[in-house]
Amino acid sequence: MADFVMPKGRMTIRSGTSSDKRNGRDNRRIRAWDFSPKPGSTIAKLESAFLGALTAVDAVIARRDVAMKSGKFTADGVSDDVFAIHT
């Protein structure tokens, strides 16, 4: 019998529920990470990429929220500001 592995991550791309919409986009459901990889293995590298992607999504949302609340930007300016963190 396999040992239970505590899943990592979350059940949707963005935090919240799958019924939430943000910027006109659905919050799609995903599976939490439920593997137990050996350090240095390919699956461990995939786990790092998966969890890193969720962290990046959270950073973009936080940056967008700050830019919108500042009142300094138009809608296009908010998008430009958000994408500036990735260049």
C-alpha positions, 0 to 999 in steps of 0.5 A, a space after each residue: 500500500 502506498 504511503 499518503 503524500 500531503 498534496 502541495 499547491 492548490 486546486 485552482 490556478 489563482 487562489 480562491 475558488 473555481 467560480 471566481 473570475 478575475 480580469 474576465 478570466 475563469 479560475 481554472 481547476 488544477 490538481 494539487 501536486 501529490 507526488 513524493 519525488 526523490 531529490 534531484 530527480 526529474 519529477 523533483 524539478 517538475 515539482 519546483 517548476 509547478 510550485 514556482 509557477 503558482 508563486 509567479 501567478 500570485 506575484 502578478 496578481 499582487 502587482 496588478 492589484 497594487 497598480 490598479 489601486 494606485 490610480 496612476 495607470 490606465 488599463 493599458 498602463 496597468 498591463 504594461 506595469 505588470 509585464 515590466 516585472 518579467 522583462 
